[in-house]
Amino acid sequence: FPMSVIDKCVIQSGYAANSETAEYTPATGVRGTLLKFTATNVTGTAATITVKLIPSGGSAGASNTITLTKSIEPGGFYTFPELIGHTLNAGDSLSILAGTASALVIRGTAREVS
């Protein structure tokens, strides 16, 4: 059967929330492989971010943490090489937790196969 493969922005540029937030969950019948994820600190003080890859039906916890309280300096950015190439199946989630509201601007791209 025909297969669709598309590279697309799956997390539009915006502030990372300071509460656990599922920023990307592939739809039913879709598998997404992370190609790029960035966080930029737009404040004058260091800010932290935690990233989790949560399996479908699971919940955020230490067992699915990929990046734990990564500190990003004022005006700095981080490109999360530890996330690149991870594949999320339908229902899995990329979850983000910023230590400070309105400090980190995030954006993510994935290759989706359906």
N, C-alpha and C positions, 0 to 999 in steps of 0.2 A: 504494500500500500504506500501511497505518497507520504513523504515525511517533510515537515517544514522545519527549517533551521534559520533562526534570525538572531543577530546581535542587537540588543536594545538596552536603553536606559531603564532599569527596573526600580531605581530609587532616584527620583528627581532631586535636584539640589534643594536643600532645606536644612533647618536646624535639627540636630539630634535631640530627642526628648530626654529629660532627666528622670524618666520612668521607663521601665522595661517596655520596649515597643517592637513588635514584629514589623520590620520595614519591607521585607520581601518574602512572599510565599508563592511559589509556582502554582498556577491553576491546575485543575483536574486535567490529566492527560499531557502535562507539560513537565519537562525536566530542565532545570536551569543550572548552568555552570558559571560560576563567578569569574569574570574577566578582569574587573577593575573595581576597587572600592577606595575612596579617599575621604579623609576628614581634615578640615582646615580650621584652625583656631582663630577666630576673628576678634578675640578679646586681648586685653593687655596682661592677662595672668594665665598661668598654665591651666589646662583643662584635661580631664580624663575621660576615657571611653572604654566600655567593655562590649565585646561582641560574642554572640553565641550562635551556634547552628543547632537548631532544635528539631528533632525528628517529628514527623507527623504524629499527632496525638500526645506528644510529650509536653513538658513544661520547662521553663527556663530554670537552670540550676548549674551548680559547679561542674557537673558531669558533662555538660555540653558547651562549656566556655572555651573559646578559641583564643581570644585576646582579653586579658584581665587588667583593668584599670591602666591602660596605656596612657601615659602622660604626653601631651602635645604642648610644646612651648608656645608662648604668645606669638601670634603671627605665623606659626609653623604649620606643617601638614604631615600626614602619615599616609602611606599607600597600602598598608596591610598585606605584605607578600604572603603571610600565613593563610590568607583567605583564598588567594587566586588558585583556581583549578578545582576547588571544592564544588561538588554537585549536590543540588537540592532536588529531591523528587517532589512530586505534587504533594502539597500539604506540609512539607518541611518549611522551616522559617529561619531567616536571618534576623536575629534580634539585636537591638542596640540599646545601650544604656549610657547616657552621658552623665558625668558627675555634676555638671552645671548646665542649667537651661540657657538657651540662646548663646552658646559659646562655640559650638562646633557645627560647621556646615558639612554635611555628608552628601555623597553621590555614589551610585553604584550601577555597574553594567554587567549583564549576563548574556550568555548564549543560550537561547531557549530552543529546545527540540520538542516537537509535538507530532 
